Amino acid sequence: MKYELTKDLETGNSLIDREHRELFAAINDLMDACSKGKGRDRIADTTRFLNDYVSKHFRDEEQLQIQSKYPTYSMHRQFHEKYKMDLAQVGNELNTAGPTLAVLNKLNHVVGVLITHIRIEDKKLAVHVKNSK
């Protein structure tokens, strides 16, 4: 399954959408490598990138929230913190166990949580940022 930033996931904020595309591309690259039997070669680099990039992306989003005085900033930030922990845990399991079906299912679940977050919360944020200018 390929992850794409489809119209229903686009926020309309160029920074947020660009960073979401980068995250999806990294996940897709790892899944492609796994399907070709080369997942073990890519796991460490990809999980490190995902964890670093998610942290960068969340910092960027939180900066937009602070600048625009986003009313649910603290709730959004709490989600970010929990998500980083969940992603790091899956990354650790990938690095330890390799690209097993169970671990890849966990990664897919974590990505699904992100997609739901994008579809609901990030879209609300983008509207708020746009209207606060």
Secondary structure, DSSP 8 states (H G I E B T S, - for coil): ------TTT--S-HHHHHHHHHHHHHHHHHHHHHHTT-HHHHHHHHHHHHHHHHHHHHHHHHHHHHHTT-TTHHHHHHHHHHHHHHHHHHHHHHHHH-S-HHHHHHHHHHHHHHHHHIIIIIHHHHHHHHHT-
